[in-house]
Amino acid sequence: MQLTQQPKITQSLVMTAQLQQAIRILQLSTPDLAAEIERAFLENPLLEMEEGDDAPAQETPLAYDEGRERAEDAFAAAYDADDPYESETRAERTHADFAAPVALSLEEELLREVDVRFTDHAEKAIAVFLVGSLDARGYLVVSLSEVARATGADEGTVERVLRVLQGFEPPGIAARDLAECMRLQAERAGLYEGILRAVIERHLRAVAEGRYREIARVEGATLAEVQMAVDILRSFAPKPGSGYGAEPPAYIRADVRLVRVDGRMEVTVCEGGLPRLRVSRLYQRAAEMDAETRGYIAQRIYAARAFIRSIEQRGETLRRVAEELVRRQADFVAHGDAALRPLTMQTVAAALGMHESTVSRAVANKYIDLPRGLVPLKSFFSSAVGTETAAHSAGEVRAAIGAIIAAEDAAKPLSDAYIAEMLAARGISAARRTVMKYREQLGIPSSAKRRRY
């Protein structure tokens, strides 16, 4: 077998580092972009950040003196020979820092209360052990005998301390099972009697399965009384400790804003909270430095320019996509989900001369500030339901289903099949399983669980 070499020409798509950076920055939300700017500022000594009102008001982005631009290009030319952008950005922005709220865990909250309520050292030690034995739901997961053995106390003392602990906030804390959790909350509300007491003690499983008639028959009560007891029961927290220890709330900031200018609506990109970047003047003293340092400065200048340019391109792309979405979904902007029309990313991409993936990255994790509130940009897109000649958006169908169920007779709730027939009468073609899917997305239970007695 003879080995030979022969030339072969092939084509392949190669993503440069600058293109990868532009793609990554495009899909960042405004808070994430601010963090990325902070990171780039710390890594690149040729980037300078301006905050506050230090810069003159008359300066505008891309406003640089010609001499400085020529000097910068002299160093960056070797790395940026094909760069069509000749000027740098000098965006004057303010940077807002938001203090995260301090949230105590369930254990910390309870231990604070223990310090106040217990003066006896032995009882306090038992209470601390009990608090440490609660799970994330707020339930006690060890037996009283185990607690007594671990603390060297008798079970009577442990149970007395537990009763005090069960009087702490939130109601239902330190229960040993669901029935006890419900009982503690009912007692706290002064309602632990009659049919509610019977339901908590004997019929929790039947409530979960919706067997109200069986409960009424066994307890000799009316369906209306059982329904009222279940309504009260559902107002209690089955996991009283679940509200603690969660991640701190994430604040949503608008990436795009729809504003009225001279009587017409305009889309603006929200950049007011972003740090302002410019290229440092350090390179102007490079003639005094050795060749290696000058080469490093040239690389850093090019990286700084590419980063600033990627931010500019992100803003321009985001603005164009948002303008197209607002233009195509004007009724949705004004009236909400009921007026949403079918629209795909492919349609928007074709109209703007972009790739569909570019539109997807532009709207990812981003919000627009409309006159009626913050709305995700992705909510402007909706699949079509029905035929090509009579297509309706998924949001429109969901809104119609929600309106039909809201107007139904609670004693005779409508089935999914009947709702599908009502939609068909309105010109909306949707199968029963489609109605069920959208009903569940709205968080609405089935007709059997919606029935009121």
Secondary structure by P-SEA (a helix, b strand, c coil): cbbbbbbbbbbbbbbcaaaaaaaaaaaccaaaaaaaaaaaaaacccbbbbcccccccccccccccaaaaaaaaaaacccccccccccccccbbbbbbbbcbbbbcaaaaaaaaaaaccccaaaaaaaaaaaaaccccccccccaaaaaaaacccaaaaaaaaaaaaaccccccccccaaaaaaaaaaaacccccaaaaaaaccaaaaaacaaaaaaaaacccaaaaaaaaaaaaacccccccccccccbbbbbbcbbbbbcccbbbbbcccccbbbbbbbccccccccccaaaaaaaaaaaaaaaaaaaaaaaaaaaaaaaaaaaaaaccccccccccccccccaaaaaaaacccaaaaaaaacccccccccccccccccbbbbcccccccccaaaaaaaaaaaaaaccccccccaaaaaaaaaaacccccaaaaaaaaaaaccccccccccc
